Amino acid sequence: MFRVRPFEEKDRKALAAIYRECRTEATWLPTAAAEPDFARDTEGEALLVAVGSDDEPEGFVSVWEADAFIHHLYVRTGSRQRGIGRQLLDSLGSRLPKPWRLKCVCANDDALAFYLRQGWLEISSGVGEDGPYVVLEKR
């Protein structure tokens, strides 16, 4: 059983570890990708945290609220395939007006399949420093 709550400062170390773990294992990222820096990469964003019954973070979503843009969604490796990502996205419903947007690197097959299963639609594409990407929207 998991619940989603707002970020608390006590979460910072655990979320930084989740972020680093997920970015490090991302074989789709270029090998020259910068060292993951959770604080820098989520600065100014709203954070929601998925926690277990022990209140330990299992995943998070970060959002640039002004643009309803989801910047990061990561779930701890051992907690995937348990509905946490979907629960994190669903938690945005009461806080963020749609449409929501995000960018997904095309080589990140698992993430792209996840978003498409959740009803996200491809609205554009491009090439960035991490390679080709699609912009997805949830209406």
C-alpha positions, 0 to 999 in steps of 0.5 A: 500500500502506497500513498502520495504526499507533498515533499518534506525536507526529510525526503531529500536524501532518499529522493536524491538516491532514487534519482541517482539510481534511476539515472545511473541505470538508464542505458538509454542516456548518453554515456556523457550525461552529467552526474545526476544532481537532484537538487539542481534538476528539480529546483523550483518544481513542485514535488510529490512523493510516493511512500510506503506504510513506513513513510519511506519514499519509493518514488516521486514526481516533479512538476513545473507548475506554471506550464503543467510540465512533468519534468521527472517521474522516478520509482525505486527499482525494487518498487516498479510494476506496483502502480506507483507511477500511475498513482503519482500521476493521478495525484496531480489531478487535484493540483494541476489543471490539464493538459499536462505535458512531458518530454520522453526520450524515445530510447526510454522504451519502458517509460514511453510504453507506460505513458502511452498505456496511461492515455498520453498522446504524442503531440510533437517530437524533436532531438535534444542532448539525450537524443530523439524525444517525443512530447506527450500530452494528457488531456 
